[in-house]
Each structure stands twice: as C-alpha cells, then as structure tokens.
Amino acid sequence: MELITIILSALMGVAASGGVVVDTLAEAALLDQIAGAEALHVRIDNVPNYQIVNGRIEQARIAARGVETRQLLGLRIDSIDLETDAVDVDLGRLQRGELVLDEPAQAALRLRLKASDLNAFFQAPLVQSWLDTLQFNLPGAAGERGQNRYGLANPSLEFLEGDRFRIVVDLEDRVTQEDIPIEIDLGLAILNGHRFALVNPKIVVDGAETPPQLLESFVQGAQEQLTLRRLEEYGITARIIDFKVRDNELDLAIFARIEPTSPFLSRQTAVEAVPSGP
C-alpha cells in the first residue's frame, strides 16, 4: 500500500510547485520517487484547472510498465494501472514538505507480476534477510534452541493453472548443515475481499508428504496472517476486486481508501520530489 502513498505524494507535489504543464510535472515527480520505469504515462483531470494550485486533483490516471520501487529494490512490477477519485490535501503543509490529506483518498490499483520477475527478486539479499528473521519449530524441536536451528533459503515460485502456486524452498538445518527441499502446492481464493484462503494445500518435505496435523497447523497459521484487514490499524482499507493467475503471471486488482491519519502518509515528503516549475 505504500506504493499508493508514493504516487499520491508525487501527484500532489505538483500542486505545491505551481507548475502549468501538470501531466508532465507529475510524471517527472513520480519518476523521482521510484527506482525506475520502462514506460510511464500520467493524466490529471481537473475542471476547473485552478483547483490543482489549491491542493485538489479531481482524478488522476497512471499507467506504468516495468516499474521498480526504492522500497523493494530488485522487484520489477510488470505493469501498474491506477485511477484515483478526488484527492484533496492541506496545501500549506504540502508546501512545507508534509503530505496531509484534507479528506480520505480512494484509488483503484491493478498490478501485473510475472513469475520470472518474482523469482529474480527472491534471490535478492533483502528477501533472504526477511527469511532469516523467521523463527519456527519442527515437530520434536522445542524451546529457543529449536527455533534457531532451522532457516529457509533459495525460494522459487511457479504459477499454475486454476489460481494455484508452487513454492519451492530449502529448509536449512544449521546444526547438521543439511538442506531439506520443501515443495508447497496450493491454491488461493479470496474471502470477503480481504482474506486469502489456502485451497487444497499440499506440502512435500524431502520427497514425503507432510502428516495431516502439520499441514493443518501450517494452513491455520498462514490464513491468520493473509488478510488485508491488518492494514486497517494503519488507516488503510483495502479490498481485492479481482485476482487471476494465468500464463505465469499474476493479475491483482485492489481498491484502497487511505485515511488522513494514516502513518504511511507521514513517510512521504511531497515537495522534495517535485522539480521546479518552468
């Protein structure tokens, strides 16, 4: 969801600049806040146009291809299409570098991710650092020593037909210095627009299927975490509108509403990213 606040910051920074060529300035501002893009097009609709210098955009449409963000360096997003409702900010605070909404902002976001791009990202040091923070016990292991004994490495992902995924990862035994291959095959369904439910999961560890009790524990733990409602404590309401897996690509459409109190907004400074007007 931080991607949406980055986009809002870039768009509204244009208002602080007082620029005239709004679409061009918005594209330049957005490019300043991301690591790169192969193609980027911005269209801002305002009637009357003077509203933008008062901190209001009636609607913005963004289409981008081959995007890399600074927050997730190494992850290529194949395409992003975003459309906002009206966005209204506190112009005085915007000009001091603070992105503060006068009213909630709403946007529809569609992302396309390719398996090849995700697998390249999985080899990045950032992903391994995330995996290194995970702690878990295997059956028969107990206490802190058991939690620190095992780690995960070398993840890879394959998109299958029927909104299914195959995840392969090595379980590292840090005591015996052995790597145990784990293969997880599962489907995903969306419940109530915010929760991912695991469908017919299957876990194979070192060539043998896991016992039902371990599988049940994995499913229960994963489904408790896989919900967008966790974002609501940060002032963001997000719902999944569409979700498809096909041709080794994932298409995801999301509706998001950001409250003025969201801490995600305070992480962005709008004015610094905006080039001076002509």
C-alpha positions in Angstrom: 0.0 0.0 0.0 3.0 2.3 0.4 3.1 2.4 -3.4 -0.2 4.3 -3.4 1.1 6.9 -1.0 4.2 7.3 -3.1 2.0 8.1 -6.1 -0.2 10.5 -4.1 2.9 12.3 -2.8 4.2 12.8 -6.3 0.9 13.9 -7.8 0.2 16.4 -5.0 3.7 17.7 -5.1 2.8 19.2 -8.4 0.3 21.4 -6.7 3.0 22.8 -4.4 5.2 23.6 -7.4 2.6 25.8 -9.1 3.5 24.3 -12.4 1.4 24.7 -15.5 2.2 21.6 -17.5 0.6 19.3 -14.9 0.8 15.9 -16.6 4.5 16.4 -17.5 5.4 17.6 -14.0 3.5 14.7 -12.4 5.4 12.2 -14.5 8.7 13.8 -13.5 7.8 13.9 -9.9 6.7 10.2 -9.9 9.9 9.1 -11.6 11.8 10.9 -8.9 10.2 8.8 -6.2 10.7 5.3 -7.8 13.9 3.5 -8.8 12.9 3.3 -12.5 10.2 2.6 -15.1 10.3 1.4 -18.7 7.3 3.5 -19.5 5.1 5.9 -17.6 2.1 8.0 -18.5 0.1 10.3 -16.2 -3.1 12.1 -16.9 -4.7 14.6 -14.4 -8.2 15.8 -15.0 -9.2 19.0 -13.2 -12.2 21.2 -14.0 -11.5 24.0 -13.4 -7.7 23.7 -13.6 -7.1 26.3 -10.9 -8.2 23.7 -8.3 -4.8 22.0 -8.5 -3.0 25.0 -7.1 -5.4 24.9 -4.2 -4.3 21.3 -3.4 -7.1 19.4 -5.1 -7.0 16.9 -8.0 -10.3 15.7 -9.3 -9.0 12.5 -10.9 -5.6 11.1 -11.9 -4.8 8.1 -14.1 -1.4 6.4 -14.2 -0.2 3.7 -16.5 3.3 2.4 -15.9 5.3 -0.6 -17.2 8.4 -2.2 -15.9 8.4 -0.4 -12.6 11.0 -0.8 -9.7 10.4 0.9 -6.4 13.0 2.1 -4.0 11.3 0.3 -1.1 11.7 -3.1 -2.8 14.8 -2.8 -4.8 15.2 -5.6 -7.3 11.5 -6.3 -7.7 10.2 -5.5 -11.2 6.4 -4.9 -11.4 5.4 -5.7 -15.0 2.5 -3.2 -15.1 0.7 -0.7 -12.8 -2.6 1.0 -13.7 -4.0 3.3 -11.1 -7.1 5.6 -11.1 -7.9 7.9 -8.2 -11.0 9.6 -7.0 -10.7 13.3 -6.0 -7.6 13.9 -3.8 -7.6 17.0 -1.6 -4.6 18.0 0.5 -3.6 20.7 3.0 -1.7 22.9 0.6 0.1 24.9 3.3 1.6 21.8 4.9 2.3 20.3 1.5 4.5 23.3 0.7 6.4 22.6 3.9 7.1 19.0 2.7 4.2 17.3 4.6 1.6 15.2 2.7 -1.6 15.7 4.7 -5.0 14.8 3.3 -8.0 17.1 4.0 -10.3 14.1 3.3 -9.8 10.3 2.7 -8.3 9.4 -0.7 -9.6 6.5 -2.7 -7.9 4.7 -5.6 -8.3 1.6 -7.8 -5.0 -0.2 -8.5 -4.2 -3.1 -10.9 -0.9 -4.8 -10.7 0.6 -7.5 -13.0 3.5 -9.5 -11.7 5.5 -12.1 -13.7 6.9 -15.2 -12.1 10.3 -14.6 -13.7 10.5 -11.1 -12.1 9.4 -12.5 -8.7 12.0 -15.3 -8.8 14.7 -12.8 -9.7 13.7 -10.8 -6.6 13.7 -13.9 -4.4 17.4 -14.1 -4.9 18.0 -10.6 -3.6 19.7 -10.1 -0.2 16.6 -8.3 1.0 14.4 -11.4 0.7 17.0 -13.6 2.4 17.1 -11.1 5.3 13.3 -11.5 5.6 13.7 -15.2 5.7 16.4 -15.0 8.3 14.0 -13.3 10.7 11.5 -16.2 10.6 11.5 -18.5 13.6 9.7 -21.7 13.9 9.7 -25.2 15.5 9.5 -28.5 13.8 7.8 -31.4 15.5 10.1 -32.7 18.2 12.0 -29.5 18.5 11.3 -27.2 21.5 12.5 -24.0 23.0 14.6 -21.2 21.7 17.3 -23.6 20.5 14.8 -25.4 18.3 13.6 -22.1 16.9 17.1 -21.0 15.9 18.1 -24.4 14.4 16.2 -24.1 11.2 16.2 -21.4 8.4 14.8 -21.0 4.9 16.7 -20.3 1.7 16.6 -20.4 -2.1 12.9 -19.7 -2.6 11.3 -20.0 -6.0 7.7 -19.7 -7.3 5.7 -21.1 -10.2 2.3 -20.0 -11.2 -0.1 -22.9 -12.1 -3.5 -23.1 -13.7 -6.6 -22.6 -11.6 -5.1 -19.8 -9.4 -2.6 -22.2 -7.9 1.0 -21.7 -6.9 4.0 -24.0 -6.4 6.6 -22.7 -3.9 10.0 -24.5 -3.5 12.3 -23.6 -0.7 15.2 -25.2 1.2 14.9 -25.9 4.9 18.4 -25.3 6.3 19.4 -27.4 9.3 22.1 -25.2 10.9 23.2 -28.0 13.2 23.8 -30.8 10.7 24.5 -28.3 7.8 21.9 -30.1 5.6 19.4 -28.6 3.2 16.0 -30.3 3.1 13.9 -29.4 0.0 10.3 -28.3 0.7 7.6 -28.1 -2.0 4.3 -26.3 -1.3 1.5 -26.6 -3.9 -1.6 -24.6 -3.1 -4.5 -22.6 -4.5 -5.7 -19.2 -3.3 -9.2 -18.0 -3.0 -10.4 -14.5 -1.9 -12.9 -14.3 1.0 -14.8 -11.1 1.7 -12.4 -9.2 -0.5 -9.7 -9.1 2.2 -8.6 -12.6 3.2 -6.6 -15.2 1.2 -7.8 -18.7 1.8 -5.5 -21.7 1.1 -7.2 -24.2 -1.2 -6.2 -27.9 -1.2 -2.6 -27.3 0.0 0.0 -30.0 -0.3 3.4 -29.9 1.3 6.2 -32.3 0.4 9.3 -32.4 2.6 12.3 -34.2 1.2 10.1 -36.3 -1.1 7.5 -37.2 1.5 4.1 -35.6 2.1 3.7 -34.0 5.5 1.3 -35.5 8.1 -2.2 -34.0 8.3 -1.5 -32.4 11.7 1.5 -30.4 10.4 -0.5 -29.4 7.3 -3.4 -28.2 9.4 -1.1 -26.1 11.6 0.5 -24.5 8.5 -2.8 -23.7 7.0 -4.2 -22.2 10.2 -1.1 -20.1 10.8 -0.9 -18.8 7.2 -4.6 -17.9 6.9 -4.4 -15.8 10.1 -1.7 -13.7 8.5 -3.0 -13.4 5.0 -5.6 -10.7 5.4 -5.6 -7.1 4.2 -7.5 -6.1 7.4 -4.2 -5.9 9.1 -3.7 -2.6 7.2 -6.7 -1.0 8.9 -4.8 -0.2 12.0 -2.6 2.0 9.7 -5.6 3.9 8.4 -5.9 1.9 5.1 -8.9 -0.1 4.0 -8.0 -2.3 1.1 -10.2 -4.9 -0.8 -9.2 -7.2 -3.6 -11.5 -6.7 -6.6 -10.0 -9.3 -8.9 -7.4 -12.0 -8.7 -6.2 -14.2 -11.6 -3.2 -16.5 -12.3 -2.5 -17.3 -15.9 0.4 -17.7 -18.3 2.9 -17.5 -15.4 1.5 -14.1 -14.5 -0.4 -12.8 -11.5 -3.1 -10.1 -12.1 -4.3 -8.3 -9.0 -6.9 -5.5 -8.8 -7.3 -3.7 -5.5 -9.5 -0.9 -4.1 -7.9 1.2 -1.4 -9.0 4.0 0.9 -6.4 6.0 2.8 -7.5 8.0 5.9 -5.8 11.4 6.6 -4.5 9.8 9.8 -2.6 7.0 8.1 1.1 6.9 9.2 2.0 5.8 5.7 1.4 9.4 4.6 3.9 10.7 7.1 6.7 8.7 5.5 6.3 10.7 2.3 7.5 14.2 1.6 5.9 15.7 -1.4 7.8 18.9 -2.2 11.3 17.4 -2.2 10.4 15.1 -5.1 9.0 17.9 -7.3 11.1 19.6 -9.9 10.7 23.4 -10.1 8.1 24.7 -12.5 9.1 26.3 -15.8 
